[in-house]
Amino acid sequence: MPLIPNFSITQTVSTPSIIDIEDTSTGSDVAITQRRVYLQASDGSYLVPTGVTTEYNAWLLANTTVSIDCLTKDYALKVVVQWLNVSNTVLYDKTIYYGFALYGETFDYGLTQNLAANPTLSNDNNFMNNKELIRNFMDSGNNAIAFNSDTFSAQICYDKVTDMISEAQYLFNTNG
């Protein structure tokens, strides 16, 4: 049976900088000798770990999974996996658009924990208004990916969250 290319993507709460990709393809093709993963941002740049000099991340054929440590914030990415032969000719490829939003989601959950520990934070208009903004930007970015594979709009939303996280000491009165 010929290869039907497929893969899945996950992130882990404890390591949001790492993208885990699993090859879930069915079938086989003896001509395949290597895989490559391209992580393309909405600005056209490619994400690779420090020290990688290509636009792609090599993925050994012997491994069904690969972990790529390259995220410093939330990103909306076009993820392309290629299956190649010995001559570097692409035999198969598959593209998935994905919102890597674990930094923002983790921060938002931290705010929820702060609210649970100190319910009077709900009386602070700035806390609740800013928490709602973060949730709105996260959901809007996730929806841009889910509804239209729109990495540009999603990245704008994720960047708003990143900006709010960097300004958290001014936006959230968690000492109240």
VEXDREN-2710 file (C-alpha; in Angstrom, 1 decimal):
% VEXDREN-2710
k/r/px/py/pz
1/MET/0.0/0.0/0.0
2/PRO/1.5/3.4/-0.9
3/LEU/2.2/6.0/1.8
4/ILE/-0.7/8.1/2.9
5/PRO/1.2/11.0/4.7
6/ASN/-0.1/12.3/8.0
7/PHE/1.2/13.7/11.2
8/SER/0.0/15.0/14.5
9/ILE/1.3/17.9/16.6
10/THR/1.3/18.5/20.4
11/GLN/2.8/20.8/23.0
12/THR/3.3/19.9/26.6
13/VAL/2.4/22.4/29.4
14/SER/5.8/21.9/31.2
15/THR/7.8/22.6/28.0
16/PRO/5.9/25.1/25.8
17/SER/9.0/25.9/23.8
18/ILE/9.0/22.3/22.3
19/ILE/6.9/21.2/19.4
20/ASP/6.3/17.4/19.3
21/ILE/5.4/15.9/16.0
22/GLU/4.4/12.3/15.4
23/ASP/4.3/10.6/12.0
24/THR/0.9/9.0/11.8
25/SER/1.1/8.0/8.2
26/THR/-0.2/4.7/6.9
27/GLY/1.2/2.5/4.2
28/SER/4.9/2.6/3.2
29/ASP/7.2/3.5/0.4
30/VAL/10.7/2.0/0.3
31/ALA/12.0/5.0/-1.6
32/ILE/11.6/7.2/1.4
33/THR/15.0/7.8/3.2
34/GLN/14.4/11.0/5.2
35/ARG/11.8/13.5/6.5
36/ARG/12.0/17.3/6.9
37/VAL/9.8/19.6/9.0
38/TYR/9.3/23.3/8.0
39/LEU/7.8/25.6/10.6
40/GLN/6.9/28.8/8.7
41/ALA/5.7/31.9/10.6
42/SER/3.2/34.3/9.1
43/ASP/6.1/36.7/8.2
44/GLY/7.6/34.0/5.9
45/SER/10.5/33.2/8.3
46/TYR/11.2/29.6/9.4
47/LEU/11.7/28.5/13.0
48/VAL/14.5/26.2/13.8
49/PRO/16.4/25.4/17.0
50/THR/19.6/27.3/17.8
51/GLY/22.5/25.9/15.7
52/VAL/20.3/24.6/12.8
53/THR/21.5/26.4/9.6
54/THR/18.7/25.2/7.2
55/GLU/15.2/26.4/6.9
56/TYR/14.0/23.0/7.9
57/ASN/14.3/20.6/10.8
58/ALA/15.7/17.2/9.9
59/TRP/13.6/14.2/11.2
60/LEU/15.3/10.8/11.2
61/LEU/13.3/8.2/9.4
62/ALA/14.0/5.7/12.2
63/ASN/12.1/7.9/14.7
64/THR/8.3/8.1/14.7
65/THR/8.4/11.3/16.7
66/VAL/10.5/14.4/16.7
67/SER/10.8/17.2/19.3
68/ILE/11.7/20.6/18.0
69/ASP/12.7/23.2/20.7
70/CYS/12.3/26.5/19.0
71/LEU/9.4/28.5/20.5
72/THR/10.0/31.6/22.6
73/LYS/6.4/32.8/22.5
74/ASP/3.1/31.8/20.9
75/TYR/3.2/31.3/17.2
76/ALA/0.7/30.6/14.4
77/LEU/2.6/28.3/12.0
78/LYS/2.3/26.6/8.7
79/VAL/3.8/23.2/9.5
80/VAL/5.0/21.2/6.4
81/VAL/6.4/17.7/6.7
82/GLN/8.1/16.3/3.6
83/TRP/9.0/12.7/2.9
84/LEU/12.1/12.5/0.6
85/ASN/14.2/10.0/-1.3
86/VAL/18.0/9.7/-1.3
87/SER/18.3/12.4/-4.0
88/ASN/16.4/14.9/-1.8
89/THR/13.4/14.7/-4.1
90/VAL/10.1/15.3/-2.2
91/LEU/7.9/12.2/-2.7
92/TYR/5.1/13.2/-0.3
93/ASP/4.2/16.2/1.8
94/LYS/1.5/17.3/4.1
95/THR/0.7/20.7/5.6
96/ILE/-1.1/21.6/8.8
97/TYR/-1.8/25.1/10.1
98/TYR/-1.4/25.2/13.9
99/GLY/-1.7/27.7/16.7
100/PHE/1.0/27.0/19.3
101/ALA/-0.6/29.0/22.0
102/LEU/0.6/27.3/25.2
103/TYR/2.5/30.3/26.6
104/GLY/-0.7/32.4/26.6
105/GLU/-3.0/29.6/27.7
106/THR/-0.6/28.8/30.7
107/PHE/-0.5/32.5/31.6
108/ASP/-4.3/32.7/31.4
109/TYR/-4.7/29.7/33.7
110/GLY/-2.3/31.3/36.1
111/LEU/-4.6/34.3/36.3
112/THR/-7.5/31.9/37.0
113/GLN/-5.5/30.4/39.8
114/ASN/-4.8/33.9/41.2
115/LEU/-8.5/34.7/41.1
116/ALA/-9.3/31.4/42.8
117/ALA/-6.8/32.2/45.6
118/ASN/-8.0/35.8/45.9
119/PRO/-11.6/36.2/44.7
120/THR/-11.6/39.9/45.5
121/LEU/-9.5/40.3/42.3
122/SER/-12.8/40.2/40.4
123/ASN/-13.6/43.6/42.0
124/ASP/-10.6/45.1/40.3
125/ASN/-11.8/46.3/36.9
126/ASN/-8.3/46.2/35.5
127/PHE/-7.7/42.6/36.4
128/MET/-11.0/41.2/35.0
129/ASN/-10.9/43.5/31.9
130/ASN/-7.4/42.5/31.1
131/LYS/-8.0/38.8/31.7
132/GLU/-10.9/39.0/29.3
133/LEU/-8.7/40.7/26.7
134/ILE/-6.2/37.9/27.0
135/ARG/-8.9/35.3/26.6
136/ASN/-10.4/37.2/23.7
137/PHE/-7.1/37.4/21.9
138/MET/-6.3/33.7/22.5
139/ASP/-9.7/32.6/21.3
140/SER/-9.5/34.9/18.2
141/GLY/-6.1/33.6/17.3
142/ASN/-7.2/30.0/17.7
143/ASN/-10.3/30.7/15.6
144/ALA/-8.3/32.3/12.8
145/ILE/-6.3/29.1/12.5
146/ALA/-9.3/26.7/13.0
147/PHE/-11.7/28.5/10.6
148/ASN/-9.4/29.7/7.8
149/SER/-5.7/28.6/8.4
150/ASP/-5.1/32.3/8.8
151/THR/-1.6/32.5/10.4
152/PHE/-1.4/36.3/9.8
153/SER/-4.5/37.2/11.9
154/ALA/-3.7/34.6/14.5
155/GLN/-0.2/35.9/15.0
156/ILE/-1.4/39.4/15.5
157/CYS/-3.7/38.1/18.3
158/TYR/-1.0/35.9/19.8
159/ASP/1.4/38.9/19.8
160/LYS/-1.1/41.0/21.7
161/VAL/-1.1/38.3/24.4
162/THR/2.7/38.2/24.4
163/ASP/2.7/42.0/24.9
164/MET/0.2/41.7/27.7
165/ILE/2.3/39.0/29.4
166/SER/5.4/41.2/29.2
167/GLU/3.4/44.0/30.8
168/ALA/1.7/41.8/33.4
169/GLN/3.1/43.6/36.4
170/TYR/1.2/46.8/35.3
171/LEU/-2.0/45.1/34.1
172/PHE/-2.8/42.6/36.9
173/ASN/-3.0/43.5/40.5
174/THR/-2.3/40.0/41.9
175/ASN/-1.3/41.4/45.3
176/GLY/-4.8/42.8/46.0
END
